Amino acid sequence: NKFPGTYFSSSEIDTINAFRNVLIKSGIFTITRKTRGDDIDAACGQLVGNFVAKSTRHQKNSVGLN
């Protein structure tokens, strides 16, 4: 997906399907993933979520042990 500072963008669905069909006709098992995250311009690895970094979590737990 588009991302600020890059020139990459998603392919059109017709282009994706055409490429998939070439692979299938060549005997290559192919799966096309369902598109998600378009509404927030996110791709796999770009989706926003709440998390605690392991290093931060470890520091918080260590404070109570001293």
JOFEN-V48007 format. One record per pair of residues at least 6 apart in sequence whose C-alpha atoms are under 6 Angstrom apart, sorted by sequence separation. I is the first residue (numbers start at 1). J is the second residue. D is the distance in Angstrom with one decimal. If there is no record, write none. Layout:
# JOFEN-V48007
I/J/D  I/J/D
This chain:
# JOFEN-V48007
2/8/5.7  37/43/6.0  2/9/4.6  1/9/5.0  1/10/4.9  1/43/5.9
